[in-house]
Amino acid sequence: ELLYLFDGKKFAFGNYFENLTISKVNERYFLKTLIGGEKYSIDKHGFKGVVVKAMTYHMMSIEKIDNLWKLQYVVDI
């Protein structure tokens, strides 16, 4: 969904994440949050030269450490 918002809707994410929760149901993880941002503008946000095409399950891990969540994944670029 996040890739779709950026690539399809040209939505640039800010540093605003509210009420972020991660839950596990039947070996599947779900992330829910309210995200702040604005319409992407190359003049304002720039371009780093790398575009993420997809997330993969290869080497993915999700674990809770104390009161924080650690997510590790590989991306296709």
N, C-alpha and C positions, 0 to 999 in steps of 0.2 A: 504494500500500500504506500509506503513512504517513497519508494522508487517511482511509483506511478504519479504521485503528487508532484514530484520534481520534474520528471521527464514528460509527463502528459499534461499537467496543469501549470507547469513552470512556477512552482511554489518553492521559494527559498526559505529554509528553516532558520529560525533564530536560536537564541540560547534559552528559550522559554519552554520548559516542559513542566506541566503541573499535574499532580495526582498520578504519577507514573506507577503502574502496578504490573507485575509479571506473575502469571499464574500457570500452573501445570494441570492439565486435564487429560487423562488417558495417554500419557507419554507425549503430549503436544503442549507447547508453550504458547501463551497468549500475552501480548503486550498491549496495554491500554494507557493512553495519556492524552492530555490536551496540549497541542503544540502551537506555538506562536511563530509567525513568519510573515512574509509578504510576497508579492509578485516578483519573480526573478528578473533582474535587469543586469545584462552583461556589463553595462557601464558602472553600475553600483557594486555588484558582487564579484565581477571579474570572472575569469575562466582559468583553471589550473592545468588544463590539457588532458585530464583523465576523467572519463565518464564511466560510472558503474553501470553495467548492463544487467546484472542479476546477482542474487545471493545464492550460495550453494550450501548444501548440507555437509559437504566434505570437510572433515575436521572441525565441525561445529561443536561448541560446548556452551552450556548455560549452567552456571552454578551460583548459589547464594553464599557469600562469605560475610559472616557477621550480619550487618544490616544493609549490605550492598549486593547488587547483582553484577556478575561478570559474564559478559557475552563475548565469545570469540567465534569468528566465522571467516570464510574465504569468499572473496567477491570476484566475479568475472568482469574484466574491463575491456 
